[in-house]
Amino acid sequence: MNQKEPVIIVGAGLSGLRAASLLTEQGIECIILETRDRIGGRVLSEKVQGRPELGSFDLGPTWFWPEHEPTISALVEALKLKTFAQYTAGLMLSERSRNEVPQKLLLPDGAIAFSLRFDGGVQALIDAVAGILPEGIVQLNSRVLSIHQVDRDSIIIEISGRSESIRARAVVVALPPRLVSRTIAFAPELDTELQRSMVAKPTWMAAQAKVVIVYERPFWREKGLSGFVSSWVGPLQEIHDASPETGAGALFGFFGMHASMRHELGKLRVKEMVVEQLVRLFGSAAAEEHMVAFLYKDWFADAATAVEEDGEPMRDFPKYGPLHVGNDWAQKIFFAGTETVAEQGGHLEAALRSAERAAADVVRVLNELG
């Protein structure tokens, strides 16, 4: 392989950024190509327009479980990031019918696993990992169209809107496998079994939408409520307290409705339905006139996340795990991403573990090839 050519990493989500940081620590030049105009991938932390003092609110992943996830816990400590415990004190609500008052339930100790959130949202983790990378290695608005082997030593990556391609000695693809299968052309083609495995891995969160409703204070806590809700009515099937450690109050929820229904209803009607549900659950204090902000992200509508197959919601936890590369691409292409790890697949922990594995494989191969 041409030692002057960089390792290309496709995707500037947590996996891609972490893989780049590990490779650059080994003195390996990297370039990260990201189709979006921002880093973070499915990590998305937003501030309220005009009210940045209220904090950051996560429309993607929100927390991690330190007792069960050692990789992210060690990285958070190494980066000296500030975290705080997810609020779970008080009663949960169970909504089974529109016509019945929601049940109040006191969960036994240990029923909810202890989790931590980031001061500044999960974007704080993304920014910290990106902050240790050499300046200028992330290229935004760079959608990869194809990856070609030109000879045994070089790979060419073609990028949308660019007349010049990029040459590489190895490629780490840190995108959801389904997205890769449907949007990037490979020459020679990936083997049939690998393609089948990629399509069989549903993209985590791709069928979902997430909403965060921000208030001046977490008023539900004053009523002895934790903010945790389980609903058979909807439109939100699960709700949690999303408040920062101090100051503003916030609730976030996942939708129970199909992506096609969200699209058909439109954001305005979806918002009306969410407000109606929150008033049923928490009373008039949750009404729209008391809301500071309504933050909404439909991940299925995000072309950089989801493909058509992802519209069908997951019924069971998917079978994630490594992608096995055949002979044509062995020692040249490596896959990372939260869907490529069997344990904790879909979590931030898995994204980091996949990055460690991919980076270690790249270093091993480059050392073997000299």
C-alpha positions, 0 to 999 in steps of 0.5 A: 500500500502507498504509505503516503495515502491517508486512511479515509473514514466515511462518517463523522458520527461518534464511531468515525470520530473515535476511529480517527482519534485512535488512528491519528494517535498511532501517527496514521493520517486520516481524512473524515468524509461527512455528508452532513453539514455538521459532525455527530451523526445521530447525535443531535443536541439542540439549544432553544433559539434565543434562550441558550442559557436553558441548556442543550437538549438531545434529539438523538441518544441521551444517556449511558449506563456506567455500571454496564458500559465500561468503554464510554465510561473510561472515555468520559473520564479521560476527556474529563466530561461533566455528567449527571444522573438521569432523574427518576425520583417519584411516581411514574404514570401508566396511560392505558385509555384516553378516558381513564385517569393515568395510574400512578405507580411507585417502582421498586428500587433498582427497577430503572437502571442507573444512567448518566447524561452529559452536561451540554448534551451528548454533543459534548462528547462529540465535540470533545472527541473531535477536539483531539483530532488534527485540525482540518481532517473533517470534510463536511458536505462530502457525500461518498458516491463510490469506493473503487479499487484501482490496484492492489495498493490504492482505493479511489473514493468519489464524492458528490459534486467534486470533479477530483476523487480521493485516493486512500490506502484503506477505508473505514466505513462508519455509517449504518450498514443499510445506508451503505448498501443503498447509497455507496457503490463498490467496485468490485462489488461487495460479496452477496453474503456481506450485502445480505448481512448489511441489509438485515441490520435495521438502522437504530432509531431510523424508524423513530422520531423524538420530541423534546418539550421545554418548560421554564421548570420541571413542574411535574417534580413538584407533584411527586412525578418522575416524568417517566410515562408508559402509554398505550394511547400515544402518540408518545409511547414512552416519556422521560424527564429531559431536564438539565441538571439545574434550571429549565424543565424538559420532557422527551418522548418516543412515538408509537405511531408509524413513520408513514403516519407521522408524515401524513399528519405533518409536524403541526398536527403531531405537535397538537397531539403531543400537547393533548397527551401531555395535558392529559398526563400532567395537567394544564401546566403542560399546555402549549402556552407554558411551553418554551420550545417544542423540538422535533426530529423525525429520523426516518425523514433524514436521508443521511440516516434512514433508507426505505426499509427502515420505515418499518419499526422494530418488533424485537431487538435486532441481531447486530454484529460485525460485518465480515468482508470477503477476499476482494476487499479484505485488508482494504475496507473496515466497518464501524458503527453501533449496528456492527457490535453484538452487545449494546448494539444501538448504544453509544457504547457499541459505537465506541467499541466498534471504533476501537475494533476497526482502528485496531484492525487497520493498524494491524493490517498496515503493520503487516503490509509495511 
